[in-house]
Amino acid sequence: MLRIRSAATIEVMDQAVETPATTATDPARVAAVSGDAPSSADAGREPSGRRWQLPGWWHRDHPVFVPLAGFFTGMAFIILVPGTYAAILKSMVGYERTEELFPFVLLTLVVPIGLLVPQHTRKFGRYMLFGVLATAVVVVGVAVGVLWFLLNRDG
């Protein structure tokens, strides 16, 4: 079915397409939200009593910023930290000693657990710990599934 629109509707639509909008990082938008005038010397930061402050859009731009950042930090943490620790340790002390010292990598779990303590980092720490645990569960689950498949195929 063909829909006919009036000329006024088409004109408004064309104007909306051609009119540039402000972005979340635009200093004019940040100033409008915070009520301050934009500063040409420090356009990315809002002036305050302290030396500098993160822009106003940093945590308010999207509601899942902290959860996504925490989850993917936890995922990268559980993949990179043990491997890097083992590689550095093996290059320094040899293979046998590395096997003895490898369980100390569990001490790095103090980082996400420690982020749960202060109120300011609690949400990030919670999602980081979730990323660590979810990645570990997926890796162990896939390993068990592959092992089960290989044993049942040969048996």
C-alpha positions as CSV (number, residue, x, y, z in Angstrom):
1,M,0.0,0.0,0.0
2,L,1.4,3.4,-1.0
3,R,1.3,6.0,1.8
4,I,1.0,9.6,0.8
5,R,2.5,12.3,3.0
6,S,1.9,16.0,3.1
7,A,4.5,18.5,1.9
8,A,4.9,19.9,5.4
9,T,5.7,16.4,6.8
10,I,8.3,15.8,4.1
11,E,9.9,19.3,4.8
12,V,10.2,18.5,8.5
13,M,11.7,15.1,7.8
14,D,14.3,16.6,5.4
15,Q,15.1,19.3,7.9
16,A,15.6,16.7,10.6
17,V,18.0,14.7,8.4
18,E,20.1,17.7,7.4
19,T,20.3,19.3,10.9
20,P,23.4,18.1,12.7
21,A,22.9,17.0,16.3
22,T,25.3,17.2,19.2
23,T,27.1,14.1,20.3
24,A,27.7,12.8,23.8
25,T,31.3,14.1,23.7
26,D,30.4,17.5,22.3
27,P,31.6,20.2,24.8
28,A,28.5,22.2,24.1
29,R,26.3,19.3,25.2
30,V,28.3,18.6,28.3
31,A,28.1,22.3,29.2
32,A,24.4,22.3,28.6
33,V,23.9,19.3,30.8
34,S,26.1,20.5,33.6
35,G,25.2,24.2,33.3
36,D,28.8,25.3,32.8
37,A,30.2,27.2,29.9
38,P,32.5,25.2,27.6
39,S,36.2,26.0,28.0
40,S,38.4,26.1,24.9
41,A,41.5,25.2,27.0
42,D,40.0,22.1,28.5
43,A,37.2,21.0,26.2
44,G,37.1,17.4,27.3
45,R,36.9,18.0,31.0
46,E,34.5,19.9,33.2
47,P,36.0,22.6,35.5
48,S,35.6,22.0,39.2
49,G,37.4,22.6,42.5
50,R,39.8,19.8,41.8
51,R,42.5,19.9,39.1
52,W,40.4,17.8,36.7
53,Q,37.3,15.7,36.6
54,L,36.1,13.1,34.2
55,P,33.6,14.4,31.6
56,G,29.9,14.4,32.6
57,W,29.0,11.8,30.1
58,W,31.5,9.2,31.3
59,H,29.2,7.2,33.5
60,R,25.8,8.6,32.4
61,D,26.1,8.1,28.7
62,H,24.9,4.4,28.7
63,P,23.5,2.4,31.6
64,V,25.6,-0.7,30.8
65,F,29.0,0.9,30.5
66,V,30.3,-0.3,33.9
67,P,28.8,-3.8,33.6
68,L,30.2,-4.4,30.1
69,A,33.6,-2.9,31.1
70,G,33.7,-5.1,34.2
71,F,32.7,-8.3,32.5
72,F,35.2,-8.0,29.7
73,T,37.9,-6.9,32.1
74,G,37.2,-10.1,34.1
75,M,37.2,-12.2,30.9
76,A,40.6,-10.8,29.8
77,F,41.9,-11.0,33.4
78,I,41.2,-14.8,33.7
79,I,42.7,-15.5,30.2
80,L,45.8,-13.2,30.3
81,V,47.0,-13.2,33.9
82,P,47.6,-17.0,34.4
83,G,49.2,-17.4,31.0
84,T,51.4,-14.3,31.4
85,Y,52.4,-15.4,34.9
86,A,53.4,-18.9,33.7
87,A,55.3,-17.6,30.7
88,I,57.3,-15.1,32.8
89,L,57.9,-17.6,35.6
90,K,59.0,-20.3,33.1
91,S,61.5,-18.0,31.5
92,M,63.0,-17.0,34.8
93,V,63.1,-20.2,36.9
94,G,62.5,-23.2,34.6
95,Y,59.6,-25.6,34.0
96,E,59.7,-27.7,37.2
97,R,59.9,-24.7,39.5
98,T,57.1,-23.0,37.5
99,E,54.8,-26.0,38.2
100,E,55.5,-25.6,41.9
101,L,54.9,-21.8,41.9
102,F,51.9,-21.7,39.6
103,P,49.2,-22.1,42.3
104,F,50.2,-18.7,43.6
105,V,48.4,-17.2,40.6
106,L,45.3,-17.7,42.6
107,L,46.4,-14.8,44.7
108,T,45.5,-12.5,41.8
109,L,41.8,-13.2,42.5
110,V,42.3,-10.7,45.4
111,V,42.0,-7.9,42.8
112,P,38.3,-8.5,41.8
113,I,37.4,-9.5,45.4
114,G,39.2,-6.3,46.6
115,L,37.1,-4.2,44.2
116,L,34.0,-5.4,46.0
117,V,34.9,-3.7,49.2
118,P,34.8,0.1,48.4
119,Q,31.3,1.4,47.5
120,H,32.7,3.3,44.5
121,T,34.1,0.2,42.7
122,R,31.6,-2.4,43.9
123,K,29.5,-2.6,40.8
124,F,32.6,-2.9,38.5
125,G,34.1,-5.5,40.8
126,R,30.9,-7.5,40.9
127,Y,30.8,-7.7,37.1
128,M,34.5,-8.3,36.9
129,L,34.2,-11.3,39.2
130,F,31.2,-12.5,37.1
131,G,33.3,-12.3,34.0
132,V,36.1,-14.3,35.7
133,L,33.6,-17.0,36.9
134,A,31.6,-17.1,33.6
135,T,34.8,-17.5,31.5
136,A,36.1,-20.2,33.8
137,V,32.8,-22.1,33.7
138,V,32.7,-21.9,29.9
139,V,36.3,-23.1,29.6
140,V,35.8,-26.0,32.0
141,G,32.4,-26.9,30.4
142,V,33.8,-27.1,26.9
143,A,36.8,-29.1,28.1
144,V,34.5,-31.6,29.8
145,G,32.3,-31.8,26.8
146,V,35.2,-32.4,24.4
147,L,36.7,-35.0,26.8
148,W,33.3,-36.8,27.1
149,F,32.9,-36.8,23.3
150,L,36.4,-38.2,22.7
151,L,36.0,-40.9,25.3
152,N,32.6,-42.0,24.0
153,R,33.8,-42.0,20.4
154,D,36.6,-44.4,21.1
155,G,34.8,-46.6,23.6
